[in-house]
Amino acid sequence: MEKYELTIVLDAKATAVKKKKVTEVVEKIVALAKGKLGKVEDWGVKEAGLYLFFPLELEKSSVKMISTKMEQETDILKYLLIRKY
């Protein structure tokens, strides 16, 4: 498994319920990919929206699937999934 970092941007007016929902969705997707999720960090509201940070451990083969799932989530405005060296 390799280490990755997933940063998600939600609407700046996202409620605590929406943050929890998106976090649960990410947890399910990572579990489906047989990956590991580290401690989720709420970076709060910045210029463009509300930022959530997820440290991950994934197999390289599951990265495409996770990217596809992130694009399908309507609550997620933007996301960035990078491999950590």
PyRosetta script that sets phi, psi and omega in degrees:
from pyrosetta import init, pose_from_sequence

init()
pose = pose_from_sequence("MEKYELTIVLDAKATAVKKKKVTEVVEKIVALAKGKLGKVEDWGVKEAGLYLFFPLELEKSSVKMISTKMEQETDILKYLLIRKY")
pose.set_psi(1, 147.3)
pose.set_omega(1, 179.2)
pose.set_phi(2, -115.5)
pose.set_psi(2, 156.6)
pose.set_omega(2, -179.2)
pose.set_phi(3, -88.9)
pose.set_psi(3, 136.5)
pose.set_omega(3, 178.3)
pose.set_phi(4, -132.7)
pose.set_psi(4, 163.2)
pose.set_omega(4, 174.6)
pose.set_phi(5, -129.3)
pose.set_psi(5, 128.4)
pose.set_omega(5, 178.8)
pose.set_phi(6, -115.7)
pose.set_psi(6, 121.8)
pose.set_omega(6, 175.8)
pose.set_phi(7, -115.6)
pose.set_psi(7, 130.7)
pose.set_omega(7, -177.3)
pose.set_phi(8, -120.3)
pose.set_psi(8, 140.4)
pose.set_omega(8, 175.5)
pose.set_phi(9, -113.8)
pose.set_psi(9, 124.3)
pose.set_omega(9, 174.8)
pose.set_phi(10, -108.4)
pose.set_psi(10, 169.6)
pose.set_omega(10, 174.7)
pose.set_phi(11, -56.0)
pose.set_psi(11, 138.8)
pose.set_omega(11, -177.8)
pose.set_phi(12, -59.5)
pose.set_psi(12, -23.7)
pose.set_omega(12, -179.6)
pose.set_phi(13, -95.4)
pose.set_psi(13, 15.9)
pose.set_omega(13, -178.8)
pose.set_phi(14, -61.8)
pose.set_psi(14, 137.3)
pose.set_omega(14, -179.8)
pose.set_phi(15, -83.7)
pose.set_psi(15, 169.4)
pose.set_omega(15, 176.6)
pose.set_phi(16, -61.8)
pose.set_psi(16, -34.0)
pose.set_omega(16, 178.8)
pose.set_phi(17, -64.8)
pose.set_psi(17, -42.8)
pose.set_omega(17, 179.9)
pose.set_phi(18, -66.7)
pose.set_psi(18, -40.0)
pose.set_omega(18, 177.2)
pose.set_phi(19, -60.7)
pose.set_psi(19, -44.4)
pose.set_omega(19, -179.8)
pose.set_phi(20, -64.0)
pose.set_psi(20, -41.7)
pose.set_omega(20, 179.8)
pose.set_phi(21, -61.4)
pose.set_psi(21, -46.4)
pose.set_omega(21, -179.5)
pose.set_phi(22, -65.3)
pose.set_psi(22, -40.5)
pose.set_omega(22, 177.6)
pose.set_phi(23, -61.1)
pose.set_psi(23, -42.5)
pose.set_omega(23, 178.5)
pose.set_phi(24, -65.2)
pose.set_psi(24, -38.0)
pose.set_omega(24, 177.7)
pose.set_phi(25, -62.7)
pose.set_psi(25, -45.1)
pose.set_omega(25, 179.2)
pose.set_phi(26, -62.9)
pose.set_psi(26, -42.3)
pose.set_omega(26, 178.1)
pose.set_phi(27, -58.5)
pose.set_psi(27, -43.6)
pose.set_omega(27, -179.5)
pose.set_phi(28, -65.8)
pose.set_psi(28, -41.7)
pose.set_omega(28, -179.4)
pose.set_phi(29, -64.8)
pose.set_psi(29, -42.9)
pose.set_omega(29, 179.3)
pose.set_phi(30, -65.6)
pose.set_psi(30, -40.3)
pose.set_omega(30, 177.7)
pose.set_phi(31, -63.9)
pose.set_psi(31, -40.4)
pose.set_omega(31, 177.9)
pose.set_phi(32, -61.7)
pose.set_psi(32, -34.5)
pose.set_omega(32, 179.3)
pose.set_phi(33, -84.5)
pose.set_psi(33, 2.6)
pose.set_omega(33, -178.8)
pose.set_phi(34, 60.0)
pose.set_psi(34, 36.9)
pose.set_omega(34, 178.4)
pose.set_phi(35, -101.6)
pose.set_psi(35, -178.5)
pose.set_omega(35, 179.0)
pose.set_phi(36, -121.6)
pose.set_psi(36, 140.6)
pose.set_omega(36, -179.3)
pose.set_phi(37, -112.9)
pose.set_psi(37, 128.4)
pose.set_omega(37, 177.0)
pose.set_phi(38, -85.1)
pose.set_psi(38, -162.9)
pose.set_omega(38, -178.7)
pose.set_phi(39, -73.0)
pose.set_psi(39, 123.2)
pose.set_omega(39, 179.9)
pose.set_phi(40, -75.4)
pose.set_psi(40, 136.2)
pose.set_omega(40, 178.8)
pose.set_phi(41, -115.4)
pose.set_psi(41, 131.1)
pose.set_omega(41, 174.5)
pose.set_phi(42, -95.6)
pose.set_psi(42, 108.4)
pose.set_omega(42, -177.7)
pose.set_phi(43, -84.1)
pose.set_psi(43, -4.6)
pose.set_omega(43, 177.4)
pose.set_phi(44, 80.1)
pose.set_psi(44, -170.2)
pose.set_omega(44, -177.3)
pose.set_phi(45, -86.4)
pose.set_psi(45, 126.2)
pose.set_omega(45, 174.8)
pose.set_phi(46, -115.6)
pose.set_psi(46, -163.2)
pose.set_omega(46, -175.7)
pose.set_phi(47, -51.1)
pose.set_psi(47, -54.1)
pose.set_omega(47, -169.9)
pose.set_phi(48, -95.0)
pose.set_psi(48, -16.1)
pose.set_omega(48, -176.5)
pose.set_phi(49, 172.0)
pose.set_psi(49, -165.5)
pose.set_omega(49, 179.7)
pose.set_phi(50, -96.8)
pose.set_psi(50, 128.0)
pose.set_omega(50, -174.2)
pose.set_phi(51, -105.0)
pose.set_psi(51, 134.0)
pose.set_omega(51, 172.4)
pose.set_phi(52, -123.3)
pose.set_psi(52, 139.1)
pose.set_omega(52, -176.8)
pose.set_phi(53, -120.5)
pose.set_psi(53, 130.7)
pose.set_omega(53, -178.2)
pose.set_phi(54, -126.1)
pose.set_psi(54, 111.1)
pose.set_omega(54, 170.9)
pose.set_phi(55, -78.0)
pose.set_psi(55, 134.0)
pose.set_omega(55, -174.9)
pose.set_phi(56, -130.4)
pose.set_psi(56, 157.3)
pose.set_omega(56, 166.5)
pose.set_phi(57, -124.8)
pose.set_psi(57, 121.2)
pose.set_omega(57, -174.8)
pose.set_phi(58, -137.8)
pose.set_psi(58, 156.3)
pose.set_omega(58, 167.6)
pose.set_phi(59, -76.8)
pose.set_psi(59, 144.2)
pose.set_omega(59, -178.2)
pose.set_phi(60, -57.3)
pose.set_psi(60, -33.5)
pose.set_omega(60, -176.6)
pose.set_phi(61, -69.0)
pose.set_psi(61, -17.9)
pose.set_omega(61, -176.8)
pose.set_phi(62, -95.9)
pose.set_psi(62, -2.9)
pose.set_omega(62, -177.2)
pose.set_phi(63, -64.2)
pose.set_psi(63, -43.5)
pose.set_omega(63, -179.5)
pose.set_phi(64, -61.1)
pose.set_psi(64, -43.7)
pose.set_omega(64, -179.6)
pose.set_phi(65, -62.1)
pose.set_psi(65, -42.3)
pose.set_omega(65, 179.9)
pose.set_phi(66, -65.7)
pose.set_psi(66, -41.5)
pose.set_omega(66, 177.5)
pose.set_phi(67, -60.9)
pose.set_psi(67, -42.4)
pose.set_omega(67, 178.7)
pose.set_phi(68, -62.0)
pose.set_psi(68, -43.7)
pose.set_omega(68, 179.5)
pose.set_phi(69, -64.7)
pose.set_psi(69, -38.1)
pose.set_omega(69, 179.6)
pose.set_phi(70, -64.6)
pose.set_psi(70, -39.1)
pose.set_omega(70, 179.6)
pose.set_phi(71, -66.5)
pose.set_psi(71, -27.6)
pose.set_omega(71, -178.4)
pose.set_phi(72, -81.1)
pose.set_psi(72, -17.5)
pose.set_omega(72, -178.7)
pose.set_phi(73, -77.2)
pose.set_psi(73, 119.7)
pose.set_omega(73, -176.4)
pose.set_phi(74, -73.6)
pose.set_psi(74, -23.9)
pose.set_omega(74, -179.6)
pose.set_phi(75, -76.5)
pose.set_psi(75, -18.9)
pose.set_omega(75, -177.3)
pose.set_phi(76, -90.7)
pose.set_psi(76, 117.4)
pose.set_omega(76, 178.9)
pose.set_phi(77, -76.2)
pose.set_psi(77, -47.2)
pose.set_omega(77, 179.7)
pose.set_phi(78, -146.0)
pose.set_psi(78, 157.9)
pose.set_omega(78, 173.8)
pose.set_phi(79, -147.8)
pose.set_psi(79, 157.8)
pose.set_omega(79, 176.1)
pose.set_phi(80, -139.1)
pose.set_psi(80, 120.4)
pose.set_omega(80, 178.5)
pose.set_phi(81, -118.0)
pose.set_psi(81, 114.8)
pose.set_omega(81, -178.1)
pose.set_phi(82, -126.8)
pose.set_psi(82, 152.1)
pose.set_omega(82, 174.2)
pose.set_phi(83, -85.3)
pose.set_psi(83, 134.3)
pose.set_omega(83, -179.3)
pose.set_phi(84, -93.0)
pose.set_psi(84, 131.7)
pose.set_omega(84, 179.6)
pose.set_phi(85, -96.6)
pose.dump_pdb("model.pdb")
